[in-house]
């Protein structure tokens, strides 16, 4: 068996799988290998239960700056184009309305200014009044007694957009389309060490497996990316503080599309949104409830030690950051709660 490759990609989530597809289809590389420690692609962050199921284009994510939105918009369009080209409509990609809403005078003013600024990036972006929202998403305006809420509510979004995705399904599709010729995907291969050799190539080792070598290594291993980097001596001044989210089901007729809220600038990961679930058909989801956890993989108890190795505790730079975070009462109280 030839264990020598041009490029090795570590991690078969949506990012690693997309990179695998790009390198095998749009370069002249002969041997690319995708390495995944679990038995299939996209079992962690890219699993349908572990993310927002949203193609984040930057139009309704209110914590995105204008410059970040310009970059993200292009990447999001490429992902949509991939799914439509391969006819994955209603299999992996889904069409809904999407909007970010502002509630109350302060948020309304913010949404008005943001809409005017960002519509230059998104030509289809519409501004929704309270009456518009009542028509598009009536349950956003309606109270439990059937009356309308008193506060002013506005929104910015699109009435129809391919904005929802089952990233796990797309990752599987990308990997299947990329295994041809001498390109390979190897599962149950948990990388432990990446060692640079004297000739500039890298040796990749996994417990109980044959070592591999590659001219280039690209790591898309989620929270374990820093763990692997530090094993190589890189990023020793960096730390990782993982945040996990949970989603909760509500009756499936409550929301027709994606409804995002204005995000707290200090806690953008804690903003609640609602949408139809693309995996659990016929249900709506609300979430995420964001939890700061002392491990790198939420449902894997063996990653507590990995967290402490990459947390940065004891390093001056990361210790100061952690101190600054916990010195802010809003952040501290949220994490402790």
Secondary structure, DSSP 8 states (H G I E B T S, - for coil): ---EEEEEEE--SHHHHHHHHHHHHHS--S-EEEE-SSSSSS-STTSTTSS--B---SSS-TT--HHHHHHHHHHHHHHHHHHHHTT-BTTTEEEEEEEEEEESHHHHHHHHHHHHHHTTT-TT-EEE-HHHHHHH-HHHHB-TTS-B-SS-EEEEEEEEEEEEE-HHHHHHHHHHHH--TT-EEE-S--EEEEEE-TTS-EEEEETTS--EEEEEEEE--TTHHHHHHHHTT--TT-----EEEEEEEEETTS-SSEEEE---TT-GGG--EEEE-SSSTTEEEEEEEEEE-SSSSTT-GGGHHHHHHHS-TT-HHHHHHHHHHHHSHHHHHHHH-
